[in-house]
Amino acid sequence: MRSEDRSALHEALEQQTVSIAKAGIMATLNSRCSVLAAANPKFGRFDRFKLLAEQIDLPSPILSRFDLIFVIEDKPNVKDDSELAEHILEIHQKNTVDYEIESELLRKYIAYARKNVNPILTDEANEVLKEFYVSTRNSSVDEEAPVPITARQLEAIIRLAEASAKIRLKSTVDKEDAEKAVRLQLSCLKEVGVDPETGEIDIDKVEGRTPKSDRDKFQRVTEEISLLEEEYGGQAPVNILFSNMADKYNIGEDKVENIIQNLKHKGIIYEPTNGYLKKA
């Protein structure tokens, strides 16, 4: 995706507007639509141990604007593979597809719902959404625990609950709609938001930022570099750093090397001489 396409997508998701400049005409239009996007991960396979943003090359400001993110993995499964094969073969055999609802009727149905239905949240639905947000935010007694969700996810489940009511042409968002929105959001968070190192939901992982477990490792590495600088005359030997991090925190050499590269990229440390590190 080109950088100008990223900025246009960001505007549509954040401001709900689309700016147009063509043939001497400049205008800003409202984007009254949803954004459904699909992306292939780098190297063709999704890696659950890496950040989402590292794999699909989208910055955090754009990722954080999507209400739901799901991972579709192609894993062999006898039952699923059999059903998929039967479906594809049936299409080729009949040369037609039997839809549950005709596409033209579906378009008209959606257009009618968008234009004429504006459901209002009921007290019961409000209570369900509030309970989910408050309980999830405060699910850990540890003050240093990662933040599981933010107010942005609350806005998302409100939109999902309203959409559930709207598609059924209802005038109110009931408890059932709110519970459905909560289930969708939880499913998304459990799929892409769980930090494999801690087993806890970390919203930073969903939105493409550095998860808390990695931030803690960054802090430990910088602190260890400071201690080694005091001991070795202002410079920290890399080989000693590797050994200390493995002994003290059970962090492997590959992970420490990756952290060093990140810290160097951010300008926090530098390498004045080969094999030695120093804090900036």
C-alpha positions in Angstrom: 0.0 0.0 0.0 1.3 3.4 -1.0 1.8 6.1 1.7 -0.9 8.3 0.1 -3.3 5.4 0.2 -2.5 4.9 3.9 -3.3 8.6 4.7 -6.5 8.4 2.8 -7.6 5.3 4.6 -6.7 6.9 7.9 -8.8 9.9 7.2 -11.8 7.8 6.3 -11.5 5.7 9.4 -10.7 8.5 11.9 -12.6 11.5 10.6 -15.3 9.7 8.5 -14.4 12.0 5.6 -12.8 11.6 2.2 -10.9 14.6 0.7 -10.9 14.9 -3.1 -8.6 17.1 -5.3 -9.1 16.6 -9.0 -9.4 18.8 -12.1 -9.1 21.9 -10.0 -12.0 20.8 -7.7 -11.3 20.4 -4.0 -13.9 18.9 -1.7 -14.4 17.0 1.5 -17.1 14.4 1.5 -18.6 12.3 4.3 -17.7 8.6 4.2 -21.0 7.0 5.2 -19.8 3.4 4.9 -17.9 0.6 6.7 -14.4 -0.4 5.7 -13.8 -4.1 5.2 -10.1 -4.9 4.5 -8.1 -8.0 3.9 -4.3 -8.3 4.1 -1.8 -11.1 3.5 1.0 -11.5 6.1 4.6 -11.3 5.2 6.1 -14.6 3.9 2.5 -15.9 3.4 1.9 -17.3 7.0 0.7 -15.5 10.1 3.0 -15.7 13.1 1.2 -15.4 16.4 4.4 -14.6 18.2 5.0 -11.4 16.2 3.1 -8.1 16.3 0.2 -7.7 13.9 1.7 -4.4 12.4 5.0 -6.2 11.7 3.2 -8.7 9.5 0.8 -6.7 7.4 2.7 -3.5 7.1 0.0 -1.1 8.4 0.9 1.5 11.0 -0.7 1.5 14.5 -3.0 4.6 13.9 -4.7 2.7 11.1 -4.9 -0.7 12.8 -6.4 0.8 16.0 -9.3 2.3 14.0 -10.7 -1.1 13.0 -13.5 -2.4 15.3 -12.7 -6.1 14.7 -9.6 -7.9 13.5 -9.7 -11.6 12.7 -7.0 -14.0 11.6 -7.9 -16.7 9.0 -5.4 -19.5 9.0 -5.3 -22.3 6.5 -4.8 -25.3 8.8 -5.5 -28.9 7.6 -8.7 -30.3 9.0 -10.6 -33.3 7.7 -14.1 -32.0 8.4 -13.5 -28.5 7.1 -11.6 -29.7 4.1 -14.3 -32.2 3.2 -17.1 -29.6 3.4 -15.1 -27.1 1.4 -14.3 -29.6 -1.3 -17.9 -30.7 -1.5 -19.0 -27.0 -1.8 -16.6 -26.3 -4.7 -17.4 -29.5 -6.5 -21.1 -28.8 -6.2 -20.7 -25.4 -7.7 -18.8 -26.8 -10.7 -21.4 -29.6 -11.1 -24.4 -27.4 -11.1 -22.7 -24.4 -12.7 -24.9 -22.2 -10.4 -24.9 -21.2 -6.8 -28.0 -21.5 -4.5 -28.0 -18.4 -2.4 -29.9 -18.1 0.9 -31.0 -14.6 -0.3 -30.6 -13.1 -3.8 -27.8 -10.5 -4.0 -30.2 -7.8 -5.4 -32.7 -8.3 -2.6 -29.9 -8.2 -0.1 -28.6 -4.9 -1.5 -32.1 -3.4 -1.2 -32.5 -4.7 2.3 -29.2 -3.2 3.5 -30.0 0.1 1.7 -33.4 0.3 3.4 -32.0 -0.5 6.8 -29.3 2.2 6.5 -31.7 4.8 5.4 -34.7 4.2 7.6 -33.5 2.4 10.8 -31.7 4.3 13.6 -32.0 2.1 16.8 -31.5 3.6 20.3 -29.7 1.9 23.1 -31.9 0.6 25.9 -31.0 0.6 29.6 -30.4 -3.2 29.5 -28.0 -2.9 26.6 -26.2 0.0 28.3 -25.7 -2.1 31.4 -24.3 -5.1 29.4 -21.8 -2.8 27.6 -20.8 -1.0 30.7 -20.3 -4.2 32.7 -18.1 -5.7 29.9 -15.9 -2.5 29.7 -15.4 -2.0 33.4 -14.9 -5.7 34.3 -12.4 -6.2 31.4 -10.5 -3.1 32.2 -10.1 -4.1 35.8 -9.8 -7.9 35.3 -6.2 -7.9 36.8 -5.3 -7.0 40.4 -1.8 -6.2 39.3 -1.2 -2.5 38.7 1.6 -3.4 36.3 -0.6 -5.6 34.2 -1.2 -4.7 30.5 -4.2 -2.7 29.5 -6.8 -5.1 28.0 -9.1 -2.6 26.3 -9.5 1.1 25.9 -12.5 3.4 25.3 -12.0 2.8 21.6 -13.2 -0.8 22.0 -16.2 0.5 23.9 -17.1 2.7 21.0 -16.6 -0.4 18.7 -19.0 -2.6 20.6 -21.6 0.2 20.7 -21.4 0.3 16.8 -21.6 -3.5 16.6 -24.6 -3.6 18.9 -26.4 -0.9 16.8 -25.5 -2.8 13.6 -27.0 -6.0 15.1 -30.3 -4.2 15.8 -30.3 -2.3 12.5 -29.9 -5.4 10.3 -33.1 -6.8 12.0 -34.9 -3.5 11.4 -35.4 -2.9 15.1 -36.0 0.5 16.7 -34.0 -0.3 19.9 -30.7 -1.9 20.7 -31.7 -4.7 23.2 -29.7 -6.7 25.6 -29.4 -9.5 23.0 -27.7 -7.2 20.6 -25.3 -5.9 23.2 -24.3 -9.5 24.2 -23.7 -10.4 20.6 -21.4 -7.4 20.2 -19.5 -8.3 23.4 -19.0 -11.9 22.1 -17.6 -10.6 18.8 -15.2 -8.2 20.6 -14.1 -10.9 23.0 -13.5 -13.4 20.2 -11.4 -10.8 18.4 -9.3 -9.9 21.5 -8.7 -13.6 22.3 -7.6 -14.3 18.8 -5.1 -11.5 18.1 -4.8 -9.7 21.5 -3.4 -12.4 23.8 0.3 -12.0 24.6 1.8 -15.6 24.3 4.4 -14.8 26.9 2.0 -13.7 29.6 -1.3 -15.3 28.5 -3.1 -11.9 29.1 -4.9 -9.7 26.7 -2.8 -6.7 25.8 -4.6 -4.1 23.6 -1.2 -2.8 22.4 -0.6 -6.1 20.6 -3.9 -5.7 18.8 -3.2 -2.1 17.7 0.3 -2.8 16.5 2.2 -1.2 19.4 4.8 -2.8 21.6 3.2 -5.1 24.1 4.0 -4.7 27.8 6.0 -7.9 28.0 8.4 -6.5 25.4 8.5 -3.1 27.0 9.6 -4.7 30.3 12.4 -6.5 28.4 13.5 -3.2 26.8 13.7 -1.7 30.3 15.7 -4.6 31.7 18.2 -4.5 28.9 18.7 -0.7 29.2 19.1 -1.1 33.0 21.7 -3.9 32.5 23.6 -1.8 30.0 23.8 1.0 32.6 25.1 -1.4 35.2 27.7 -2.7 32.8 28.8 0.8 31.8 29.6 1.5 35.5 31.6 -1.7 35.7 33.5 -1.5 32.4 34.4 2.1 32.2 31.5 3.6 30.3 30.9 0.8 27.8 28.9 -2.4 28.0 30.4 -5.5 26.4 27.7 -7.2 24.3 28.9 -10.8 25.2 28.6 -10.0 28.9 25.1 -8.5 28.3 24.0 -11.7 26.6 25.2 -13.8 29.5 23.7 -11.6 32.2 20.3 -11.4 30.5 20.2 -15.2 30.2 21.2 -15.7 33.8 19.1 -13.0 35.5 15.9 -13.0 33.3 16.1 -16.2 31.2 16.0 -14.1 28.0 17.8 -15.7 25.1 20.5 -14.2 22.9 18.3 -13.9 19.8 15.7 -11.9 21.8 18.4 -9.7 23.4 19.9 -9.1 19.9 16.5 -8.1 18.6 16.0 -5.7 21.5 19.4 -4.2 21.0 18.5 -3.5 17.3 15.3 -1.8 18.4 17.0 0.3 21.0 19.6 1.4 18.5 16.9 2.2 15.9 15.1 4.4 18.5 18.4 6.1 19.4 18.4 5.0 23.0 21.8 3.2 22.7 24.6 3.2 20.2 27.7 1.1 19.4 30.8 3.3 19.7 33.1 0.3 19.1 32.5 -3.2 17.8 31.2 -5.5 20.6 30.5 -2.6 23.0 27.3 -0.7 23.7 26.7 2.7 25.3 23.5 4.6 26.3 22.9 7.7 24.2 
